[in-house]
Amino acid sequence: MIYIELSQGKKIYFASDNHLGAPTYEQSRVREQHFVHWLNSIKTDAQAIFLLGDLFDFWFEYDRVVPKGFVRTLGKLSELTDSGIPVYFFVGNHDLWMRDYFSKELNIPVFHSPQVVECNEKRFLIGHGDGLGPGDIGYKRMKRVFTCGVSKWIFKWLHPDIGVRLAQYLSTKNKLISGKEDVFFLGEDNEWLVQYCKEQLQETHYDYFLFGHRHLPLSIDLEGQSKYINTGDWITYYTYAYFDGKDVTLVEYEDK
């Protein structure tokens, strides 16, 4: 459980799915520049920042090596935490092999499952969103394989130049990341995260569900008692959400 007491005039920010490093170095650098500008623009009123996964298109922490690049993002995040603004990171399906680099170097806690957050008498359930809800059986099986200790041990013994290059090659085959596939709202009955949120409400009340993964900005009322927000992405939509103490608002970053 994460508790936050929001001060007057402050906000909590949420963003996800930057996929830095894809589909090409040049395209990624442009998107990274926008994201860093956004982080810089919110530091005056941010009480906390939640990054909901897939910040990187691929990330693997060897014992003494992390992937090359992304220094502007990492530097800005370090600046924010050094200034006293807490940042929370939720691993996505593209950066699920995170270990302790963020917590040690950037003072950013890393979560591998959804977390409950309470702020100003509002209750949130926050995570990346992959593998939640019904369906997607193939991915759920694959995730269990990827996250098991044996798989990580085997991959660790690949030379980083080979391992990272292989992972980036496989990732950029994804049409969503390459910009060749459009994403459409499938209707509440066919959106797995909507179904997951409704299932959770049967057990516990949450005022807001905040997830990424879907690459589609969504704000959906759930039976008049809660709201599901998907933060979209920083590939097509450049969207993020913020909580001002009263409501969560989903907006597009315009300075791009």
Beta strands, then each sheet from edge to edge (+ up, - down):
strand 1: 2-4
strand 2: 11-15
strand 3: 46-51
strand 4: 87-90
strand 5: 110-111
strand 6: 115-119
strand 7: 122-126
strand 8: 208-211
strand 9: 217-222
strand 10: 226-231
strand 11: 239-243
strand 12: 248-252
sheet 1: 1+ 6+ 7- 8- 10- 9+
sheet 2: 5+ 4+ 3+ 2+ 11- 12+
end
